[in-house]
Structure formats: structure tokens, C-alpha cells
Amino acid sequence: MDRQIEAVLDKIRPFMQREGGDITYIGEKDGTVYVEMNGACAGCLYADADISAGVEIILMEEVPGVMRVVNDPNVPQDVMDQYLARKEKAAKEKANG
């Protein structure tokens, strides 16, 4: 499911970047997708509306099993551990060429 979610977010990302923002996929658990809003989107008054009215609807339509999307710093520990492991693996792959 991670790859499907990332692929959909890659479609959405250019629209957010055009406004100076971005979105980071943290992980998924039990149908809940955890994201972090970055750049101009971080702390924006409309971030929650953008997620519920845009990102969430698109993910729910395109990725079976997605039930909601949240921008919440209280990510379950196992989801955060998986995210950090993915980041570490990507950094090692980048360093090794």
C-alpha cells in the first residue's frame, strides 16, 4: 500500500509545491494515512481543509483501504519507526551511489 500512496501523493505534490508547500508521507496503519505538511503548508490555516477536501478524497478513491488522512504529530510509534527505517535506507542507498 505504501507504494500506491506515494504514487498518488507524487501526483498531488506539484500542486502543493506551486504554492510553496509540500507533503511528506509518514505511514499508514489500519486505513489511516499519516502525513506531514511542509513549507508554506506547515501551519497554514487551510492545511486541514486541503487534506480533507483534496488529499484524503483522492487517496480514498485511488488506494483501496484508505479511510482517512491526518496531519498529526502524534503518529503511532510503529508507523514512525517504519518511516525512520525507510529514511535511513534511502540515505544509505544515496550514499552508496
C-alpha positions as CSV (number, residue, x, y, z in Angstrom):
1,M,0.0,0.0,0.0
2,D,2.9,2.4,0.7
3,R,3.9,2.5,-3.0
4,Q,0.4,3.2,-4.1
5,I,0.0,6.0,-1.5
6,E,3.4,7.5,-2.6
7,A,2.4,7.4,-6.2
8,V,-0.8,9.3,-5.6
9,L,1.0,11.8,-3.4
10,D,3.5,12.3,-6.3
11,K,0.6,13.3,-8.5
12,I,-0.7,15.8,-5.9
13,R,2.7,17.2,-4.8
14,P,3.3,19.6,-7.8
15,F,0.1,21.5,-7.0
16,M,1.2,22.0,-3.4
17,Q,4.7,22.9,-4.4
18,R,3.3,25.6,-6.8
19,E,2.0,27.3,-3.6
20,G,5.3,26.9,-1.7
21,G,4.2,23.8,0.2
22,D,4.7,20.1,0.2
23,I,3.5,16.9,1.8
24,T,5.5,14.1,3.4
25,Y,4.1,10.6,3.7
26,I,4.9,9.2,7.1
27,G,3.0,5.9,7.0
28,E,-0.3,4.1,7.1
29,K,-2.0,2.0,9.8
30,D,-5.5,0.5,9.8
31,G,-6.7,2.7,6.9
32,T,-5.3,5.9,8.4
33,V,-2.6,7.7,6.3
34,Y,-0.3,9.9,8.3
35,V,1.3,12.9,6.6
36,E,3.2,16.0,7.5
37,M,2.6,19.3,5.7
38,N,5.8,21.1,4.9
39,G,6.9,24.6,3.6
40,A,4.1,27.1,3.2
41,C,1.5,24.3,4.1
42,A,3.0,23.8,7.6
43,G,0.9,25.7,10.0
44,C,-1.4,27.0,7.2
45,L,-4.9,27.7,8.4
46,Y,-6.2,25.8,5.3
47,A,-4.0,22.7,5.7
48,D,-6.6,20.6,7.4
49,A,-9.2,21.6,4.7
50,D,-6.7,20.9,1.9
51,I,-6.2,17.4,3.4
52,S,-9.8,16.6,3.9
53,A,-11.2,18.2,0.7
54,G,-8.3,17.2,-1.5
55,V,-5.7,14.7,-0.4
56,E,-8.0,12.5,1.5
57,I,-10.6,12.2,-1.2
58,I,-8.0,11.5,-3.9
59,L,-6.3,8.8,-1.8
60,M,-9.6,7.2,-0.8
61,E,-10.6,7.0,-4.5
62,E,-7.3,5.7,-5.8
63,V,-5.9,3.5,-3.0
64,P,-8.2,0.7,-1.7
65,G,-8.3,0.6,2.1
66,V,-7.5,4.3,2.8
67,M,-10.2,5.6,5.1
68,R,-8.8,8.9,6.3
69,V,-5.7,11.1,6.1
70,V,-4.4,13.0,9.1
71,N,-1.7,15.7,9.6
72,D,-1.0,15.0,13.3
73,P,2.3,14.9,15.1
74,N,1.0,12.1,17.3
75,V,1.9,9.3,14.9
76,P,1.8,5.7,16.3
77,Q,5.3,4.6,17.3
78,D,5.3,1.6,14.9
79,V,4.4,3.8,12.0
80,M,7.1,6.3,13.0
81,D,9.6,3.5,13.3
82,Q,8.8,2.3,9.8
83,Y,9.1,5.8,8.4
84,L,12.5,6.3,10.1
85,A,13.7,3.0,8.8
86,R,12.7,3.9,5.2
87,K,14.5,7.3,5.5
88,E,17.7,5.6,6.8
89,K,17.6,3.0,4.0
90,A,17.2,5.8,1.4
91,A,20.1,7.8,2.9
92,K,22.3,4.7,2.8
93,E,21.4,3.9,-0.8
94,K,22.1,7.5,-1.8
95,A,25.5,7.5,0.0
96,N,26.5,4.2,-1.8
97,G,25.7,5.5,-5.2
